[in-house]
Structures are given as C-alpha cells and as structure tokens.
Amino acid sequence: QVRLVESGGGSVEAGGSLTLSCVASGYSGREYCTGWFRQAPGKEREKVATIDSESVTNYADSVKGRFTISRDTAKNTLYLQMNSLKPEDTAMYYCAGPPKFGLGCHKGDEFANWGQGTQVTVSS
C-alpha cells in the first residue's frame, strides 16, 4: 500500500519560513506527479503546487514567488519551501500523488493517495 507522511509544520510569525516534507513509501511506479494541497477550517481544499516527472511545476496564484515545490526521487521525498508566510496561509497541508484516472499532473484535484496532513499556523 502507498503511504504518504508529511512533516515540518508548525507555528510561525508572519514573514517567516517553513519547509514541509512528504515521504512516500510503498509506491513502485515510475510516475512522479505529486502535489501539495491545503485546507483551512470551513473552506474548500485548495491546490497549492504540483510537480511532474519532468520537474515542471505549477503554483496557485496566491503562493507564486513565495513557495517552492521540489522533489528528491532517490529519497521518495517531496518538499514545499514556504517563505514570506502570511496569516492566510494558515491551513492543514497535505501531500498527494499520483493523479487518479491518468489525469494530467497539473489539472484537477483528484489524486489517488493522500497523507494525513501537517498543520501550518501563521500569526501576525
């Protein structure tokens, strides 16, 4: 079975930085489309960033220039570096992959596997 485990969340002041990690196990495929999502209480889940097998990345407009998604395939680890954090970035952050039904990496929100999340809280 595929298991994704996030870590690195915490509480920071606005303007601070955090780096999230997601370690995958049990996945033997050659596809490396993965992404980060977030969800705040009472709000819809939001796609934050995705990265495909060619290392092409895509970001939500709200995080462009501040967040960077990257991957170390040898370690089966996905990262999200978050800089210049804002209170509106407060949410539970989830890693996910690969897309369901052979969907394109940077389209849609339907991914086959999800981690349990790591909380990010940004105060002003």
Secondary structure as a PSIPRED ss2 file (coil, helix, strand):
# PSIPRED VFORMAT (PSIPRED V4.0)

   1 Q C   1.000  0.000  0.000
   2 V C   1.000  0.000  0.000
   3 R E   0.000  0.000  1.000
   4 L E   0.000  0.000  1.000
   5 V E   0.000  0.000  1.000
   6 E E   0.000  0.000  1.000
   7 S E   0.000  0.000  1.000
   8 G C   1.000  0.000  0.000
   9 G C   1.000  0.000  0.000
  10 G E   0.000  0.000  1.000
  11 S E   0.000  0.000  1.000
  12 V E   0.000  0.000  1.000
  13 E E   0.000  0.000  1.000
  14 A C   1.000  0.000  0.000
  15 G C   1.000  0.000  0.000
  16 G C   1.000  0.000  0.000
  17 S C   1.000  0.000  0.000
  18 L E   0.000  0.000  1.000
  19 T E   0.000  0.000  1.000
  20 L E   0.000  0.000  1.000
  21 S E   0.000  0.000  1.000
  22 C E   0.000  0.000  1.000
  23 V E   0.000  0.000  1.000
  24 A E   0.000  0.000  1.000
  25 S E   0.000  0.000  1.000
  26 G C   1.000  0.000  0.000
  27 Y C   1.000  0.000  0.000
  28 S C   1.000  0.000  0.000
  29 G C   1.000  0.000  0.000
  30 R C   1.000  0.000  0.000
  31 E C   1.000  0.000  0.000
  32 Y C   1.000  0.000  0.000
  33 C C   1.000  0.000  0.000
  34 T E   0.000  0.000  1.000
  35 G E   0.000  0.000  1.000
  36 W E   0.000  0.000  1.000
  37 F E   0.000  0.000  1.000
  38 R E   0.000  0.000  1.000
  39 Q E   0.000  0.000  1.000
  40 A C   1.000  0.000  0.000
  41 P C   1.000  0.000  0.000
  42 G C   1.000  0.000  0.000
  43 K C   1.000  0.000  0.000
  44 E C   1.000  0.000  0.000
  45 R C   1.000  0.000  0.000
  46 E E   0.000  0.000  1.000
  47 K E   0.000  0.000  1.000
  48 V E   0.000  0.000  1.000
  49 A E   0.000  0.000  1.000
  50 T E   0.000  0.000  1.000
  51 I E   0.000  0.000  1.000
  52 D C   1.000  0.000  0.000
  53 S C   1.000  0.000  0.000
  54 E C   1.000  0.000  0.000
  55 S C   1.000  0.000  0.000
  56 V C   1.000  0.000  0.000
  57 T E   0.000  0.000  1.000
  58 N E   0.000  0.000  1.000
  59 Y E   0.000  0.000  1.000
  60 A C   1.000  0.000  0.000
  61 D C   1.000  0.000  0.000
  62 S C   1.000  0.000  0.000
  63 V C   1.000  0.000  0.000
  64 K C   1.000  0.000  0.000
  65 G C   1.000  0.000  0.000
  66 R C   1.000  0.000  0.000
  67 F E   0.000  0.000  1.000
  68 T E   0.000  0.000  1.000
  69 I E   0.000  0.000  1.000
  70 S E   0.000  0.000  1.000
  71 R E   0.000  0.000  1.000
  72 D E   0.000  0.000  1.000
  73 T H   0.000  1.000  0.000
  74 A H   0.000  1.000  0.000
  75 K H   0.000  1.000  0.000
  76 N C   1.000  0.000  0.000
  77 T E   0.000  0.000  1.000
  78 L E   0.000  0.000  1.000
  79 Y E   0.000  0.000  1.000
  80 L E   0.000  0.000  1.000
  81 Q E   0.000  0.000  1.000
  82 M E   0.000  0.000  1.000
  83 N C   1.000  0.000  0.000
  84 S C   1.000  0.000  0.000
  85 L C   1.000  0.000  0.000
  86 K C   1.000  0.000  0.000
  87 P H   0.000  1.000  0.000
  88 E H   0.000  1.000  0.000
  89 D H   0.000  1.000  0.000
  90 T C   1.000  0.000  0.000
  91 A E   0.000  0.000  1.000
  92 M E   0.000  0.000  1.000
  93 Y E   0.000  0.000  1.000
  94 Y E   0.000  0.000  1.000
  95 C E   0.000  0.000  1.000
  96 A E   0.000  0.000  1.000
  97 G C   1.000  0.000  0.000
  98 P C   1.000  0.000  0.000
  99 P E   0.000  0.000  1.000
 100 K H   0.000  1.000  0.000
 101 F H   0.000  1.000  0.000
 102 G H   0.000  1.000  0.000
 103 L C   1.000  0.000  0.000
 104 G C   1.000  0.000  0.000
 105 C C   1.000  0.000  0.000
 106 H C   1.000  0.000  0.000
 107 K C   1.000  0.000  0.000
 108 G C   1.000  0.000  0.000
 109 D C   1.000  0.000  0.000
 110 E C   1.000  0.000  0.000
 111 F E   0.000  0.000  1.000
 112 A C   1.000  0.000  0.000
 113 N C   1.000  0.000  0.000
 114 W E   0.000  0.000  1.000
 115 G C   1.000  0.000  0.000
 116 Q C   1.000  0.000  0.000
 117 G C   1.000  0.000  0.000
 118 T E   0.000  0.000  1.000
 119 Q E   0.000  0.000  1.000
 120 V E   0.000  0.000  1.000
 121 T E   0.000  0.000  1.000
 122 V E   0.000  0.000  1.000
 123 S E   0.000  0.000  1.000
 124 S C   1.000  0.000  0.000
